[in-house]
Amino acid sequence: MALQFLVDGLAMLAIMSSVSGVAAACTREGLFAASQSYILAQASGSISALNLSTSFSYQENNKPIDIKRGMLLQPLKIDLNRSTADTAACASYTLLISSSGPKPYILSPPQPAPSSLTPKKTLGYLQKENWWPLNTTQQAGVTRELLKKYGDAYLDMWTDPKAADSISWGKECERVEGSQYTNPCGKSLPRGGSKTNNGNRRYVIDETLGSVDVLCSFDSLGSLPDSHEIRVEGGTVRYVHTVTV
C-alpha cells in the first residue's frame, strides 16, 4: 500500500508500505483509514499512530530519509485535510493545511511555507471548494484513462505547446498555485519552452471524486518535488492545485 503526500511550495512525503491483507487494505475504506492514521500522526507529532509494516520506506522531497528524522515528528494544528483513494493502485493522497501555528504549512506533506500569507490564502480558497463524490451528471465522461490523460497533459504543458489544448477546461474552473488564484484556470497556461520533461510521475486516481494527483519531479524548472492535483466534473476540469517544493 502507498500513501503519498506533499507540502505547498515545500515538501513532499511518501510512505511506501507492504501490508498484510492487501486486498482488504485496498478498499476505499482501508485507504482512507490509512490516510487518517497519517493525519493523526502529523497532528500529534508521533509516528506511533501509523500502522506500518517492517518493510515500509519513507521519503521527503523525493529523497529517502529516516522517518524518525522527518516532518511527522513535528505536531501541527491542522486547519484542513482532504484525502483521495486509488483502489487500483492501492494508494492514497492527502492534502493538509496548517495556517495557525508558529510555522505555517501546506502539506501533501512537509516543510514551512515561505510566509503565513501563503497557507492562509490557500486555506481560504480551498475551503470554498466542493469535493463531494461526483453526482450522476458530473460522472459523465470521467474515466480513469481521462483523469490520467489530463494529469499528464498538464505536466506536459511546459514542454509541449499543444498540451494545453488537449485538456477540456470548464467554464467555472479555478486554479490555486502557491496561494495565487486564477479563474478561469484555462488562461495564462504554459505553451512549451522547456526541453526537460517533468518526470518521476506517481499517480493517485480517484474516479469517485473525479480526481487525479500526480506526484513528480518538476524537472522543467529545476528538479523540484511537486504535486499537481486536478478535479474533473462532466469531462471538464473544475479545480487545479499545485504544490511545489
TORDOMAR-671365 format. One record per residue: residue in one letter; x, y, z of N, C-alpha, C, O, CB in turn. Coordinates in steps of 0.02 Angstrom, whole numbers, padded with zeros to 5 digits, always signed. Glycine has a CB too. Layout:
aXYZXYZXYZXYZXYZ ...
***
This chain:
m+00042-00059+00000+00000+00000+00000+00044+00062+00000+00097+00062+00032-00048+00000+00061 a+00023+00114-00035+00062+00175-00038+00020+00234-00015-00036+00243-00037+00088+00188-00109 l+00048+00273+00030+00018+00337+00049+00064+00391+00022+00124+00391+00038+00008+00344+00127 q+00038+00436-00018+00081+00487-00049+00055+00556-00029-00004+00571-00036+00082+00479-00127 f+00101+00596-00004+00082+00661+00024+00128+00716-00001+00180+00701-00031+00083+00658+00100 l+00111+00781+00010+00152+00839-00010+00148+00902+00034+00109+00902+00082+00132+00859-00078 v+00187+00958+00020+00183+01023+00055+00191+01083+00009+00237+01083-00032+00236+01026+00109 d+00149+01133+00014+00147+01187-00036+00211+01225-00041+00234+01255+00008+00091+01233-00022 g+00239+01224-00099+00299+01260-00111+00353+01232-00068+00403+01265-00053+00291+01334-00100 l+00344+01168-00045+00376+01149+00016+00401+01079+00023+00460+01068+00012+00333+01161+00068 a+00362+01030+00041+00395+00965+00050+00350+00908+00033+00290+00909+00047+00418+00958+00120 m+00378+00859+00002+00341+00801-00019+00361+00742+00024+00420+00731+00037+00352+00786-00093 l+00311+00705+00046+00324+00647+00088+00288+00587+00059+00230+00593+00038+00302+00659+00161 a+00320+00531+00057+00287+00470+00034+00305+00413+00080+00363+00404+00098+00305+00454-00039 i+00255+00374+00098+00266+00314+00137+00245+00255+00094+00188+00251+00072+00226+00316+00205 m+00291+00210+00082+00275+00150+00044+00277+00092+00093+00327+00081+00126+00326+00139-00015 s+00222+00055+00098+00218+00003+00148+00182-00058+00120+00126-00052+00097+00183+00028+00210 s+00215-00115+00123+00180-00176+00107+00144-00199+00169+00173-00199+00224+00229-00231+00080 v+00080-00218+00162+00040-00235+00220+00011-00304+00211+00002-00328+00155-00016-00183+00232 s-00004-00336+00266-00039-00400+00262-00112-00386+00245-00140-00334+00263-00033-00440+00329 g-00143-00433+00208-00212-00422+00188-00218-00365+00140-00260-00321+00149-00255-00410+00248 v-00176-00364+00087-00175-00307+00041-00243-00297+00009-00265-00240+00001-00123-00318-00013 a-00277-00351-00009-00342-00344-00042-00391-00306+00003-00430-00265-00021-00371-00412-00059 a-00388-00321+00068-00432-00286+00115-00412-00214+00122-00454-00169+00128-00432-00321+00183 a-00346-00201+00123-00322-00133+00132-00338-00090+00072-00347-00029+00079-00247-00133+00144 c-00342-00120+00012-00352-00081-00048-00426-00072-00065-00446-00076-00122-00318-00114-00106 t-00465-00059-00014-00533-00034-00022-00531+00040-00007-00483+00065+00022-00584-00072+00025 r-00583+00076-00026-00585+00148-00009-00582+00157+00066-00549+00202+00092-00649+00181-00039 e-00618+00113+00102-00618+00119+00174-00549+00109+00203-00527+00146+00248-00667+00069+00204 g-00514+00057+00178-00447+00043+00203-00398+00098+00188-00356+00115+00230-00422-00022+00174 l-00402+00126+00127-00356+00179+00108-00369+00243+00147-00323+00278+00167-00361+00193+00033 f-00433+00259+00158-00449+00318+00198-00429+00308+00271-00410+00356+00305-00524+00335+00193 a-00432+00246+00295-00410+00233+00363-00334+00244+00369-00310+00271+00418-00428+00162+00385 a-00297+00223+00317-00225+00234+00316-00209+00308+00314-00164+00332+00349-00193+00199+00257 s-00247+00346+00274-00237+00419+00271-00252+00451+00338-00216+00497+00359-00281+00450+00216 q-00304+00427+00371-00322+00455+00437-00266+00442+00487-00253+00484+00530-00387+00425+00462 s-00233+00384+00482-00178+00371+00528-00120+00420+00517-00086+00440+00564-00153+00298+00520 y-00109+00438+00453-00058+00489+00439-00078+00557+00468-00036+00591+00498-00047+00495+00362 i-00141+00576+00459-00164+00641+00485-00156+00644+00561-00134+00694+00588-00238+00653+00465 l-00174+00589+00595-00167+00586+00667-00094+00590+00688-00077+00622+00738-00199+00523+00695 a-00051+00557+00649+00021+00558+00664+00048+00628+00657+00087+00651+00700+00059+00511+00618 q+00029+00664+00604+00054+00732+00594+00027+00780+00647+00062+00825+00669+00037+00757+00524 a-00036+00771+00666-00065+00814+00716-00033+00804+00785-00024+00852+00822-00140+00801+00721 s-00015+00742+00800+00014+00727+00865+00090+00733+00866+00120+00739+00920-00006+00659+00887 g+00121+00730+00808+00194+00730+00805+00223+00664+00827+00280+00661+00851+00222+00786+00847 s+00184+00610+00818+00207+00544+00840+00192+00493+00785+00136+00489+00761+00173+00524+00907 i+00242+00454+00766+00232+00403+00714+00199+00341+00741+00185+00294+00703+00299+00385+00683 s+00185+00339+00806+00153+00280+00835+00082+00270+00808+00054+00216+00812+00151+00286+00911 a+00053+00324+00779-00014+00318+00751-00015+00282+00684-00067+00262+00659-00045+00387+00742 l+00045+00274+00653+00049+00242+00588+00053+00166+00595+00092+00141+00636+00109+00268+00549 n+00013+00131+00556+00014+00058+00555+00060+00036+00498+00036+00024+00442-00057+00029+00547 l+00124+00030+00511+00174+00016+00460+00200-00055+00464+00205-00083+00518+00232+00065+00465 s+00216-00083+00406+00248-00148+00406+00323-00139+00417+00348-00083+00417+00234-00185+00339 t+00358-00194+00426+00430-00190+00437+00468-00173+00373+00527-00156+00375+00456-00257+00464 s+00433-00176+00315+00467-00164+00251+00448-00097+00220+00461-00086+00161+00451-00219+00203 f+00418-00051+00260+00398+00013+00232+00460+00055+00215+00514+00045+00242+00352+00050+00280 s+00450+00103+00169+00502+00152+00155+00472+00221+00159+00411+00230+00151+00535+00139+00085 y+00514+00271+00170+00490+00339+00184+00531+00389+00144+00592+00383+00139+00493+00355+00259 q+00496+00439+00115+00531+00491+00077+00504+00559+00095+00445+00567+00111+00524+00479+00001 e+00547+00609+00093+00527+00679+00094+00563+00714+00037+00623+00704+00027+00543+00713+00162 n+00526+00754-00001+00555+00790-00058+00588+00742-00107+00642+00756-00134+00606+00841-00033 n+00556+00685-00118+00579+00635-00166+00644+00600-00146+00676+00568-00187+00589+00667-00233 k+00663+00606-00082+00725+00575-00060+00712+00532+00002+00677+00554+00048+00778+00629-00044 p+00739+00471+00004+00730+00428+00062+00765+00459+00123+00822+00481+00119+00758+00358+00049 i+00729+00459+00180+00760+00481+00242+00734+00436+00298+00687+00398+00288+00745+00557+00257 d+00764+00441+00356+00742+00405+00415+00677+00438+00440+00676+00498+00454+00796+00404+00472 i+00623+00399+00445+00559+00427+00466+00564+00461+00535+00525+00506+00549+00505+00373+00468 k+00611+00438+00576+00619+00467+00643+00653+00535+00641+00661+00568+00693+00658+00420+00687 r+00674+00556+00582+00704+00623+00574+00661+00668+00530+00682+00723+00511+00774+00617+00544 g+00601+00646+00514+00559+00681+00465+00508+00728+00497+00506+00737+00558+00524+00632+00423 m+00467+00758+00453+00417+00808+00473+00364+00779+00519+00333+00817+00557+00385+00837+00412 l+00353+00714+00516+00299+00685+00556+00310+00693+00631+00263+00687+00670+00293+00613+00540 l+00371+00708+00651+00385+00717+00722+00369+00788+00746+00378+00803+00805+00457+00701+00737 q+00346+00830+00700+00327+00899+00719+00251+00903+00723+00218+00901+00671+00356+00951+00668 p+00222+00910+00782+00149+00914+00788+00123+00978+00756+00152+01032+00763+00128+00910+00861 l+00067+00972+00720+00038+01029+00686-00037+01034+00702-00071+00984+00708+00048+01024+00610 k-00060+01095+00708-00133+01107+00712-00158+01108+00640-00140+01151+00600-00149+01175+00750 i-00200+01061+00624-00222+01053+00555-00289+01089+00544-00338+01073+00576-00229+00978+00537 d-00289+01136+00498-00349+01176+00484-00391+01145+00428-00451+01157+00425-00329+01246+00465 l-00359+01107+00384-00395+01075+00329-00359+01011+00311-00298+01009+00306-00401+01121+00267 n-00397+00957+00300-00368+00896+00273-00418+00866+00223-00478+00870+00233-00351+00846+00330 r-00391+00837+00171-00433+00804+00121-00392+00749+00088-00334+00758+00071-00458+00855+00067 s-00424+00691+00080-00389+00633+00051-00427+00605-00008-00489+00611-00013-00380+00579+00105 t-00390+00574-00054-00420+00537-00110-00392+00466-00107-00339+00454-00078-00405+00572-00179 a-00428+00420-00139-00409+00349-00135-00409+00318-00205-00455+00330-00245-00456+00310-00089 d-00358+00279-00219-00350+00245-00283-00345+00170-00268-00291+00145-00252-00286+00271-00322 t-00401+00134-00275-00401+00063-00258-00363+00022-00309-00338-00031-00293-00472+00038-00252 a-00359+00046-00372-00323+00008-00424-00248+00009-00409-00214-00042-00417-00337+00038-00493 a-00222+00066-00388-00150+00072-00373-00135+00058-00300-00077+00056-00280-00126+00142-00392 c-00187+00049-00260-00180+00040-00187-00140+00098-00158-00090+00088-00123-00144-00028-00171 a-00164+00158-00171-00129+00219-00150-00179+00272-00127-00236+00273-00150-00084+00247-00207 s-00157+00315-00083-00198+00372-00063-00156+00435-00065-00095+00433-00059-00229+00361+00007 y-00191+00492-00073-00158+00557-00073-00192+00599-00020-00254+00600-00015-00161+00591-00143 t-00154+00636+00019-00181+00678+00072-00153+00748+00068-00092+00757+00061-00167+00648+00141 l-00196+00798+00071-00177+00868+00074-00192+00894+00144-00247+00884+00169-00213+00910+00020 l-00144+00928+00175-00153+00959+00240-00134+01032+00236-00088+01052+00201-00110+00923+00293 i-00171+01074+00273-00152+01144+00281-00152+01160+00355-00201+01148+00391-00201+01192+00242 s-00096+01188+00379-00090+01212+00447-00069+01285+00443-00011+01301+00428-00038+01169+00488 s-00115+01330+00457-00101+01401+00447-00099+01441+00512-00082+01500+00512-00153+01431+00402 s-00116+01409+00568-00123+01448+00630-00069+01434+00681-00070+01463+00735-00190+01434+00660 g-00022+01390+00666+00032+01376+00713+00089+01425+00705+00084+01472+00665+00058+01305+00703 p+00144+01416+00742+00201+01462+00738+00235+01460+00669+00263+01510+00648+00252+01444+00790 k+00231+01403+00635+00256+01398+00567+00200+01371+00523+00173+01317+00536+00318+01351+00563 p+00180+01409+00471+00126+01386+00427+00150+01333+00378+00207+01334+00355+00095+01445+00389 y+00105+01288+00361+00122+01234+00314+00064+01221+00267+00005+01226+00286+00140+01170+00352 i+00081+01203+00205+00034+01171+00160+00067+01105+00143+00119+01103+00111+00018+01215+00095 l+00037+01050+00165+00070+00986+00159+00031+00938+00114-00030+00935+00113+00077+00955+00227 s+00070+00905+00079+00047+00849+00040+00105+00802+00047+00112+00755+00008+00028+00867-00036 p+00147+00816+00099+00170+00840+00161+00232+00880+00167+00237+00910+00114+00175+00789+00200 p+00276+00893+00201+00300+00941+00248+00360+00990+00237+00407+00969+00204+00315+00906+00301 q+00360+01048+00259+00411+01099+00258+00374+01165+00268+00319+01173+00242+00454+01098+00190 p+00405+01212+00305+00369+01275+00317+00359+01315+00253+00403+01318+00210+00407+01317+00368 a+00301+01346+00248+00288+01390+00191+00329+01453+00198+00350+01470+00254+00212+01406+00185 p+00341+01490+00143+00383+01549+00147+00356+01604+00192+00394+01645+00217+00393+01576+00079 s+00290+01606+00201+00261+01655+00247+00193+01631+00268+00165+01585+00238+00256+01726+00213 s+00165+01662+00321+00099+01641+00344+00046+01658+00294-00008+01628+00296+00084+01674+00411 l+00059+01704+00249+00009+01726+00200-00009+01669+00152-00068+01660+00136+00035+01785+00160 t+00040+01630+00130+00027+01578+00081-00023+01525+00105-00073+01514+00071+00092+01544+00063 p-00012+01493+00164-00061+01444+00186-00129+01475+00202-00180+01443+00188-00036+01409+00247 k-00131+01535+00231-00195+01565+00248-00236+01581+00186-00296+01570+00184-00185+01628+00289 k-00203+01607+00134-00239+01622+00072-00262+01558+00039-00319+01553+00015-00195+01663+00025 t-00217+01508+00036-00236+01444+00006-00293+01412+00044-00339+01386+00013-00176+01397+00003 l-00290+01413+00109-00344+01385+00150-00411+01418+00133-00461+01384+00127-00329+01394+00225 g-00411+01484+00126-00473+01519+00110-00502+01497+00043-00563+01490+00037-00461+01594+00108 y-00460+01487-00006-00484+01464-00072-00511+01393-00068-00565+01379-00094-00427+01469-00123 l-00473+01348-00037-00491+01278-00039-00552+01262+00005-00588+01214-00009-00433+01236-00016 q-00562+01301+00057-00621+01290+00100-00686+01302+00062-00738+01276+00082-00618+01335+00161 k-00684+01340+00009-00744+01355-00030-00759+01302-00084-00813+01304-00115-00737+01423-00063 e-00713+01257-00094-00721+01208-00147-00767+01150-00127-00774+01134-00068-00654+01180-00168 n-00799+01120-00177-00843+01063-00166-00807+01000-00189-00795+00990-00248-00910+01072-00204 w-00791+00956-00141-00757+00893-00157-00800+00833-00137-00774+00781-00118-00690+00890-00121 w-00866+00841-00143-00911+00784-00133-00901+00735-00191-00878+00755-00245-00985+00807-00128 p-00918+00671-00181-00916+00624-00237-00957+00650-00296-01008+00683-00286-00942+00555-00215 l-00935+00635-00356-00969+00659-00416-01040+00631-00419-01052+00572-00404-00931+00639-00479 n-01087+00675-00437-01156+00650-00448-01161+00619-00517-01112+00618-00555-01208+00707-00439 t-01220+00595-00535-01228+00559-00598-01209+00603-00658-01176+00580-00704-01300+00535-00606 t-01229+00667-00657-01213+00712-00712-01138+00725-00715-01109+00725-00769-01251+00777-00704 q-01107+00737-00658-01036+00752-00656-00993+00692-00676-00937+00701-00701-01016+00775-00586 q-01018+00632-00666-00980+00572-00682-00974+00559-00757-00931+00521-00779-01012+00512-00650 a-01017+00591-00797-01018+00580-00869-00949+00595-00899-00924+00651-00893-01072+00622-00902 g-00920+00545-00932-00857+00555-00966-00795+00552-00922-00739+00558-00948-00858+00619-01000 v-00804+00543-00857-00746+00543-00811-00724+00470-00801-00756+00432-00765-00764+00577-00743 t-00670+00452-00832-00641+00385-00827-00571+00389-00799-00540+00442-00797-00642+00350-00895 r-00546+00333-00778-00477+00330-00754-00428+00352-00809-00379+00387-00795-00460+00258-00731 e-00442+00331-00870-00399+00349-00926-00399+00424-00939-00347+00453-00952-00421+00312-00990 l-00458+00455-00935-00462+00528-00946-00425+00565-00892-00389+00613-00906-00536+00550-00949 l-00433+00544-00830-00400+00579-00774-00324+00575-00781-00290+00625-00771-00422+00548-00707 k-00298+00517-00798-00226+00511-00808-00203+00554-00867-00151+00586-00865-00206+00437-00819 k-00243+00554-00920-00227+00594-00980-00220+00668-00961-00173+00701-00982-00280+00585-01035 y-00269+00694-00923-00267+00764-00904-00208+00779-00857-00176+00831-00863-00333+00784-00871 g-00194+00732-00810-00138+00742-00766-00072+00746-00804-00030+00789-00790-00135+00687-00715 d-00064+00701-00852-00003+00702-00892+00000+00764-00937+00053+00796-00943+00002+00639-00935 a-00056+00781-00968-00057+00839-01013-00039+00903-00976-00005+00946-01003-00125+00845-01047 y-00064+00909-00914-00048+00970-00875+00027+00976-00864+00055+01030-00873-00085+00969-00808 l+00058+00921-00846+00131+00923-00834+00170+00929-00899+00228+00951-00898+00153+00861-00796 d+00140+00910-00955+00174+00915-01020+00171+00985-01049+00205+00999-01099+00143+00866-01068 m+00131+01030-01020+00122+01096-01049+00188+01135-01053+00195+01179-01096+00072+01136-01009 w+00235+01119-01009+00298+01157-01009+00345+01135-01065+00392+01171-01082+00333+01147-00942 t+00331+01077-01095+00374+01053-01150+00337+01046-01216+00368+01048-01269+00404+00987-01131 d+00271+01039-01214+00231+01027-01274+00183+01086-01285+00137+01094-01245+00192+00960-01268 p+00191+01126-01337+00148+01183-01348+00075+01166-01362+00032+01209-01359+00175+01224-01405 k+00061+01102-01377-00007+01082-01392-00042+01049-01332-00102+01035-01335-00007+01033-01451 a-00006+01038-01279-00034+01001-01222-00093+01036-01190-00142+01003-01173+00020+00989-01170 a-00091+01102-01183-00145+01139-01150-00211+01131-01187-00264+01129-01157-00127+01213-01145 d-00207+01125-01253-00268+01120-01294-00297+01049-01294-00351+01039-01320-00254+01141-01365 s-00261+01001-01265-00286+00933-01261-00328+00922-01198-00355+00868-01187-00229+00883-01262 i-00333+00974-01157-00372+00972-01095-00437+01012-01104-00435+01067-01131-00332+00999-01034 s-00493+00984-01083-00557+01021-01085-00564+01061-01020-00572+01032-00966-00617+00972-01094 w-00561+01126-01026-00564+01170-00967-00636+01190-00954-00672+01211-01000-00520+01233-00977 g-00659+01183-00892-00726+01203-00875-00735+01278-00875-00688+01315-00864-00745+01175-00808 k-00797+01300-00887-00811+01372-00884-00800+01400-00814-00777+01457-00806-00883+01387-00908 e-00817+01360-00764-00803+01378-00694-00745+01335-00671-00755+01284-00639-00867+01369-00648 c-00686+01357-00687-00626+01318-00672-00578+01361-00631-00559+01415-00652-00591+01294-00738 e-00559+01337-00572-00518+01375-00526-00451+01342-00515-00447+01281-00505-00554+01385-00459 r-00398+01382-00516-00330+01356-00508-00296+01393-00450-00296+01454-00448-00289+01365-00574 v-00267+01354-00404-00232+01382-00347-00160+01356-00348-00149+01296-00343-00267+01365-00279 e-00112+01401-00356-00042+01383-00360-00002+01428-00313+00006+01488-00327-00015+01388-00433 g+00022+01400-00259+00062+01441-00212+00024+01502-00188+00053+01556-00182+00125+01463-00245 s-00039+01494-00173-00086+01545-00148-00109+01592-00203-00148+01638-00189-00054+01584-00093 q-00086+01584-00265-00109+01626-00320-00171+01593-00352-00171+01534-00369-00053+01635-00374 y-00224+01633-00358-00289+01608-00381-00301+01632-00453-00292+01691-00468-00346+01632-00336 t-00320+01585-00496-00335+01601-00566-00403+01572-00585-00416+01513-00573-00280+01574-00613 n-00446+01613-00614-00512+01591-00637-00531+01632-00698-00535+01694-00694-00565+01599-00580 p-00544+01600-00756-00543+01528-00766-00472+01501-00770-00426+01537-00789-00581+01509-00830 c-00464+01437-00750-00396+01411-00745-00367+01392-00813-00309+01372-00817-00396+01350-00699 g-00406+01396-00866-00380+01381-00932-00345+01439-00966-00325+01433-01024-00435+01359-00976 k-00336+01495-00930-00300+01551-00961-00229+01555-00932-00215+01527-00879-00337+01617-00949 s-00186+01591-00966-00117+01602-00944-00080+01536-00932-00048+01527-00880-00116+01644-00881 l-00086+01490-00980-00055+01425-00972+00011+01421-01010+00020+01455-01060-00102+01370-00996 p+00057+01379-00986+00121+01369-01022+00108+01340-01092+00062+01301-01101+00169+01323-00982 r+00150+01358-01139+00145+01332-01207+00213+01309-01231+00239+01331-01282+00116+01387-01256 g+00242+01263-01192+00308+01238-01209+00363+01285-01186+00351+01330-01145+00314+01227-01283 g+00422+01275-01212+00479+01318-01195+00535+01281-01160+00594+01300-01167+00456+01374-01152 s+00518+01229-01122+00570+01190-01089+00585+01127-01129+00540+01099-01161+00549+01173-01016 k+00646+01104-01127+00665+01043-01161+00667+00983-01113+00680+00926-01134+00733+01051-01194 t+00654+00996-01049+00658+00943-00999+00589+00924-00974+00553+00966-00946+00702+00966-00939 n+00570+00862-00985+00504+00838-00966+00500+00829-00890+00549+00810-00858+00488+00773-01002 n+00442+00841-00862+00430+00830-00790+00424+00755-00778+00378+00723-00804+00367+00868-00766 g+00469+00727-00737+00473+00655-00731+00457+00628-00662+00430+00664-00620+00540+00632-00750 n+00473+00565-00651+00462+00530-00587+00388+00535-00567+00373+00550-00509+00507+00559-00532 r+00344+00523-00614+00272+00532-00601+00241+00472-00566+00250+00415-00586+00235+00545-00667 r+00204+00487-00512+00166+00437-00475+00095+00462-00469+00083+00521-00453+00198+00424-00405 y+00047+00418-00480-00023+00440-00488-00067+00413-00432-00060+00355-00411-00050+00418-00556 v-00112+00455-00409-00168+00433-00367-00231+00456-00403-00245+00515-00406-00163+00462-00293 i-00269+00408-00429-00327+00422-00471-00390+00398-00436-00396+00339-00421-00320+00389-00541 d-00435+00444-00422-00496+00429-00385-00556+00447-00429-00575+00505-00432-00498+00467-00317 e-00584+00397-00462-00640+00410-00507-00702+00434-00470-00742+00472-00497-00657+00348-00548 t-00711+00411-00408-00770+00431-00368-00770+00506-00356-00823+00537-00357-00771+00394-00302 l-00711+00535-00344-00706+00607-00332-00685+00645-00395-00679+00707-00394-00655+00621-00277 g-00674+00609-00451-00653+00642-00513-00585+00674-00507-00572+00726-00536-00703+00695-00533 s-00540+00641-00469-00476+00673-00452-00417+00632-00478-00418+00571-00476-00470+00682-00378 v-00366+00668-00500-00301+00638-00513-00249+00682-00479-00248+00743-00489-00286+00630-00590 d-00206+00652-00439-00148+00688-00413-00086+00655-00441-00079+00594-00440-00146+00687-00335 v-00041+00696-00467+00023+00672-00494+00079+00700-00451+00092+00760-00452+00032+00692-00569 l+00111+00656-00414+00172+00675-00377+00230+00663-00424+00234+00611-00456+00180+00633-00311 c+00275+00711-00429+00326+00707-00481+00388+00748-00461+00392+00777-00407+00298+00730-00548 s+00434+00750-00507+00491+00795-00504+00481+00847-00558+00478+00831-00617+00560+00758-00513 f+00474+00911-00538+00460+00963-00587+00526+00984-00621+00555+01036-00606+00426+01025-00553 d+00548+00941-00667+00613+00949-00698+00616+01006-00748+00670+01031-00764+00633+00885-00731 s+00559+01027-00773+00559+01082-00822+00585+01147-00792+00610+01190-00827+00488+01093-00849 l+00578+01153-00725+00600+01213-00691+00656+01200-00641+00675+01244-00603+00542+01246-00656 g+00684+01137-00641+00741+01126-00598+00735+01069-00548+00760+01076-00492+00755+01186-00562 s+00704+01014-00565+00701+00954-00522+00671+00970-00454+00700+00953-00403+00770+00925-00513 l+00613+01002-00452+00580+01020-00390+00528+00968-00371+00488+00949-00414+00547+01089-00396 p+00527+00944-00309+00473+00900-00287+00406+00936-00296+00399+00994-00278+00483+00878-00213 d+00356+00900-00323+00296+00934-00346+00236+00889-00343+00241+00828-00349+00305+00961-00417 s+00177+00919-00332+00113+00885-00337+00065+00928-00377+00058+00988-00364+00084+00869-00267 h+00033+00898-00426-00021+00931-00464-00084+00889-00456-00086+00831-00475-00002+00941-00540 e-00135+00920-00428-00199+00886-00418-00253+00920-00461-00258+00981-00463-00219+00887-00343 i-00292+00878-00495-00344+00903-00540-00410+00868-00524-00411+00807-00516-00324+00892-00615 r-00464+00905-00519-00532+00877-00514-00568+00890-00578-00568+00946-00605-00571+00907-00452 v-00601+00837-00604-00637+00841-00667-00711+00827-00653-00728+00778-00619-00608+00791-00719 e-00755+00869-00679-00827+00859-00673-00858+00861-00743-00849+00909-00779-00859+00913-00627 g-00894+00808-00761-00926+00806-00826-00878+00808-00884-00895+00832-00938-00974+00863-00832 g-00817+00785-00873-00767+00783-00926-00725+00845-00932-00679+00847-00973-00800+00771-00990 t-00740+00897-00893-00701+00960-00896-00669+00975-00829-00695+00954-00777-00746+01019-00918 v-00613+01011-00830-00576+01025-00769-00613+01077-00727-00633+01129-00752-00504+01049-00786 r-00620+01062-00662-00653+01107-00615-00603+01141-00568-00607+01202-00557-00705+01069-00574 y-00555+01102-00541-00506+01130-00495-00436+01105-00514-00428+01050-00539-00522+01112-00422 v-00386+01148-00502-00316+01129-00507-00279+01155-00446-00286+01214-00428-00284+01156-00574 h-00241+01112-00413-00200+01132-00356-00127+01114-00371-00112+01058-00393-00224+01098-00290 t-00083+01160-00358-00012+01147-00368+00025+01157-00302+00017+01208-00268+00017+01193-00423 v+00066+01108-00284+00109+01113-00225+00180+01097-00249+00193+01041-00270+00085+01064-00167 t+00224+01145-00244+00293+01136-00269+00343+01154-00214+00337+01207-00183+00306+01178-00332 v+00392+01111-00203+00442+01124-00152+00496+01168-00181+00544+01186-00147+00472+01058-00124 
***
